[in-house]
Every structure is written in structure tokens, then in C-alpha cells.
Amino acid sequence: EPMTRKDSSVSATTQEWCICLELGLLCVYAADLALSYTALGNVRFFEKRWGCMYLAVLVASFADIVMLRALAGIKLRPTRALRPMFVIAHVRGLRQQLTTILRTLPKVVDI
């Protein structure tokens, strides 16, 4: 039976599939990160701020899924707001734009 707009609750099966899909994508991101680490080496990998940020977002996302599974009633998923960082970490132009915006914010606040 199709769900109506009034019935916005998602079935448990759909939630499980979404969590499995999210976990699978996080594993792909982890494999990408592992390949970057292998290619760059320990020192060069951790010199890059965006690589460290990518690692932090990945760890936080995995922790979020673990907490979701451990605390079944939890609804708040704060790491969802960090998902665009996966794209930003890979696209140089976006990184440059974000860095420029962050550098100009203090000057705008002073006005």
C-alpha cells in the first residue's frame, strides 16, 4: 500500500536499507582514503589539511552509524551536514572557493 503525505514514517526495512547503503558508500570513501594514504605516505598525507578533514568526517560518519545502531531511538544525525565535505575534499576548485570564503569572513564581520 503506498504511503500518503500524512504518513511520513519510514518503514524499518527501508531504514535498514538506507543504513546499509550509507555504510557501503562510507566503505568506498574509506577505500579511497586508504589508497590516498598509500600513495602519499604517512608524512605527506597528514601534511594536507583536506586529507585530515576527510579522515575526520569519515570517522565521524562511521561513529554516527555505530551510535545509530547502538541507540535505536536516536533521530539526530549531525554528520549528515558534513557529507558535502566528501565532494569538497576531492574537487580543487571547491576547496579554493571554500578557503577563500573562510578567509574573508573575519573581514566581513569587522564591518
N, C-alpha and C positions, 0 to 999 in steps of 0.2 A: 504494500500500500504506500503510495507516495506521501512524503511529508509535506505538510502545509506550512505557510509562513508563520502561523501561530505556534506550531510545534517545532521550535528551533533546537530541541535537544538532539544530539547526535547519538546514534546507537553505539553500544560498546564495541561491536565488531568494527565499525567504521573508525572509531578512535584507535583501536589496536592496529588497524592497517595504516593509519596515518603515522602512528608512533614507529611502526616497523619501517615505513618509507623514510621517515626522518632519520632514523638510526642508520639505514642503508646509505643515505646521502652523506651523513656525517662520516661514515666509514670511507667513502670515496674521498672526502676532503682530508681525512687523516692519511690516506694513502698518498695523496698529492703532497701533503706536508712532509711525509716521510721521504718521498722522492726528492723534494727540495732540500731537505736536511742532508740526504746522502750526497747530492750533487754539490752542495756548497761547503759541506763540512761544518763542524761544530762552531768554530770561531766566526766564520763568515755568515753563517745562518743567524746567529744571535746578535751580530752587528746590525742587521737590518731590522729597523723598528717595526715595519709592517709584517715581517715574518713572526716576530714575537707577539704582535697583536693578533695575528691569525691563529697562532697557537693558543693564546689566552681565550679567544672566542670559541675555539674548538673544544677546549677543556671545559669551559663554562656550559657549552651546549650539551656535552655528554653528561655533565653533572646535573643539568636540568632534567634530562631524560631519566637519570637514575632517581632523582628526587620525585619525579612524576610517578614512577613505578613504585617507589617506597611509600609515598604518601598518596594513596589513591584519590583522596578528595581534593587535592590541590588543583586550583584553576589558573593561578597566576604563572605565566611562563615568561619571565623577564628577558630571557635570551632571544626571544623572537625578534625583539627590536635590534639585535646585533647581527641578524642574518645578512643585511646588505654589506656588512664588513667583509664577508667572504668574496663578494664581487669586487669591492673597492681594493682589496688586497691584491687582486690579480690584474686590474686594469690601471696602467700607469697614469693615464690622463685623469681618471677619477681621483687617484691618490694625490696628484698635484693640485687639483681643484680643492679637495678637502683640506689639504695642508695650507693652501692659500687662504681659504675661508677662516680656518682656525687661527692663522697668524694675524688676520685683520680684525678679528673680534675684539681684542683688547683696545685697539684704536677706536673702534666704533663705540664701545662702552664709555670711553673717556669723553666723548662728545656730549 
